[in-house]
Amino acid sequence: MDLPNDLIAQPDVVLLDVNVNTRAAALRAVHTPLALVPGVNDEARFLRDLQERARVASVCIAAEVALPHARTSAVDRIVLGIGRLEAPGVAFDAEHPQVRLVFMIGTPKQQVEGYLKLVSSISRLLKTEGVRAGLLAAATEAEFRALLVRGAGA
Amino acid sequence: MKAVTDPAALLMRRLLRLLRWRLWIQEKLQFTEWQITLLWAALAGFLGALASLLFSVLAEGIHELLTGYNSGVVETMRQLPWWARILVPAAGGLLAGLTLLFGQRLTREQSSTDYMEAIVIGSGDLPVRSSLLKSAAALFTIGSGGSIGREGPMVQLAAMMASMLGRWRQFSPPQLRLLVACGAAAGIASAYNAPIAGSFFVAEIILGTIAMESLGPLAVAAVVAALTVRVMTNAHQLYRVPAFTLNSPWEMGPYIVLGLVAGTVAPWFLRSLRAAERWFVGTSMPLIARLVLGGIIVGDIAVFVPEVCGNGYTVVLSILNGHIAWAALLLVFVAKWVATASTFGSGAPGGVFTPTLFMGASVGYLFGAAVHTLWPTGASSPEAFALVGMGAFLSAATYAPVMAVIMLFEMTLSYDIILPLMLCSVLAYYTAKGLEGQSLYSEALKRKTAAIPADLLSTGSVRDLMKTKPETVPATARFAEIARMFLTVRINHLYVVDADGRFLGAVSLHDIKPYLGEPDLAGLVIASDIMREDFPRIGPKQSLSDGLAAFLGVTAERLPVVEPESGQLVGSLAKGDLLLALVEKRKKTEV
């Protein structure tokens, strides 16, 4: 099983056009449905660890993209939730004032390699010709997921 | 595709590319800590050979300065008038004494210069000034014709060079001791043009083990030293001898007896050296006077028997090639025994290894000649008995039969004599051990071991071996910073600590290696994202056995040393240091 690409093609959660104004609200918005998927054993702790990680250092990899993540004992497997925020986006930090795509990752503490593989795969996905623009412009969840499948298979 | 123009991004990309190249090279060459040790051993061998060559040149220069002749010591003594034969060794003793006296004032605070002590019970730290002064004193003794070997100072200098090298590279004590041992092996290898024997001399006599952890570096150092000497001089096998063969199986009978004889005489030879030392010390004369007296005794003997001067090399050559009659040799044998005891007992710096070879050759030849007279077919060639006698006597004196057999083979390249040589050396070893229980070196080592506090030997905690100040990064260190650290420091695990220095985990180079070409990760990933919190660790007070157990099932070459109560990272423990220390500890227990 190609874990990162399978997870990207079929993320645990996809949320489109989330209407929030702050980083904290954006994190909570994606976290709430993600915390309900099998594999998350401690909802509150997962959120705390996500917020703590975002506080310590930037979680953005591009102007419009953030990867809030936590290596935490609150999850038993790697979970991925993707949220698209409404334009003009949310400021995650001073250098990234208009984040619109949020890839939220929860990784068990022992799975260092799995975490790096997933982050690397997401990075490659966003560099695939037309995928980032397509994700921002997708009209429906089905269209959004189709782009993820295409990007993951590229 | 958009070109990257940001200088910081460009720099980062280059940095990551550089690290990828380094890792590629590292993977292809697969340099482990042990392989790095071999490289340093090779350098120690090279430097040791240079030091040995320099000492030889200086010894010949001093000899020419004192005598006006540039021929061998025995040849020179034959040409000197009787009064000069007394005066030159006495003057050599005076100069050696003055050098040592001057050295005592200059180096009062320094530790022992003995390379064996530095390897076996010390930290591997050989003081430079003291070693140089001791070697300078040895130059005067040897250059003036003292009945002592030059291999001792050569080994000392080679070991000192290795010690300097190890201290410069800030080696841990076990590594430094191993490097000094490599220097000693290089010294023997270059002195006798015998790399295998050089390795086994140190392994068998000093380290007391032929474990590959130590023998490998010793062999590398010895081979490099021998090669260096061969390239820089016209070195060949030390003793050119005719081909000796075992003419009849019946000859093994006399060879067995020779083994017993050599094993009996060798302990007496060693006892006589110690007795002479006690006598000289008992005279209560100052060191200079003792050295002058030792020189005068040698000089007096040399008036009648000039062959006693020097280390005995030329006489051994004459014996092995049948150029000396047994009656003349008997006289030289007795005179040389007294002369060596006088020089050694007076406290002159130098070695007794080559004089020991002379004693063995003489005993062997005299025994072979006696058997030949009574039973010609039982000893058709007394010279062959001389050769076997050298090995047997050396084995009995050093308690190192393997080294003795190898050394004799290497020095003569005479394989035909190997069967009686092996048998005789083993018999002599067991005979001497049964009679005496002390070898040429074991007594000195035992004395030194007894002189150090008992608790120093019994210590065996991780704290003694750990290296302090390991490379660390904070939990917030970015991927780029971590990559840069891996590029500058040759490690496979980088320790992550919090602001108070508490150990949090370790970032593995193996984990991040596949992602070094991805600049996006450089700004996103931080140490706490990728550190392994369950990385094994050990406490500073834990025993060495605990340390070894901690390495079981772990591929890491080093483990973090963490205070169990506070969680503070206090150092790191290398697997190589641990293995060396355990080998050393076992040896010390045996001593």
Boltz contact constraints between the chains, C-beta under 6 A:
constraints:
  - contact:
      token1: [A, 56]
      token2: [B, 476]
      max_distance: 6.0
  - contact:
      token1: [A, 57]
      token2: [B, 476]
      max_distance: 6.0
  - contact:
      token1: [A, 57]
      token2: [B, 526]
      max_distance: 6.0
  - contact:
      token1: [A, 61]
      token2: [B, 520]
      max_distance: 6.0
  - contact:
      token1: [A, 61]
      token2: [B, 524]
      max_distance: 6.0
  - contact:
      token1: [A, 109]
      token2: [B, 533]
      max_distance: 6.0
  - contact:
      token1: [A, 112]
      token2: [B, 511]
      max_distance: 6.0
  - contact:
      token1: [A, 112]
      token2: [B, 530]
      max_distance: 6.0
  - contact:
      token1: [A, 113]
      token2: [B, 511]
      max_distance: 6.0
  - contact:
      token1: [A, 116]
      token2: [B, 515]
      max_distance: 6.0
  - contact:
      token1: [A, 120]
      token2: [B, 515]
      max_distance: 6.0
  - contact:
      token1: [A, 120]
      token2: [B, 518]
      max_distance: 6.0
  - contact:
      token1: [A, 123]
      token2: [B, 520]
      max_distance: 6.0
